[in-house]
Amino acid sequence: MPAEVLADETWAGGCLCGRVRYRCRTKPRNAGYCHCRICQRNAGAPVIACAYVGLEDFAYTAGEPTVYQSTEQGERRFCPTCGTPLEYRERGGDFVSVNVATLDRPEEVKPAFHIWTASRIPWFDTRDDLPRHPGPHPEF
């Protein structure tokens, strides 16, 4: 799915305290819910909604996030002041996985699937008919 380039606006977001801000030149795409244990622990929540932005279309505009290497291949960035988890990226990858709730307009980036449902916490479930994958999304 090609990215929707927005000529007159950007998709912006940031942390709870406002110290770290970012912008996306394109609308985040391929949004979904992740139920993996790493995302659960990172967010302190049963699930996290995330969406992809090309690395070349993503930039921090204020503050500098702290980087945490959460796996051998993955890094997460968060605000060093308030701790808000902002994004995930693979080392050497070409995309950023933005936490949808950190966008200024999260209601405009609607999740379309669930991934890593094998790790779903049994007492939590969303009530939707979206496709569910026990592991990673088969098309990504």
PyMOL commands that set and color helices and strands:
alter all, ss='L'
color gray80, all
select helices_A, chain A and resi 37-43+55-57+100-102+106-108+117-119
alter helices_A, ss='H'
color red, helices_A
select strands_A, chain A and resi 11-14+21-24+29-34+48-54+58-62+66-69+74-78+85-90+95-99+114-115
alter strands_A, ss='S'
color yellow, strands_A
deselect
rebuild
show_as cartoon
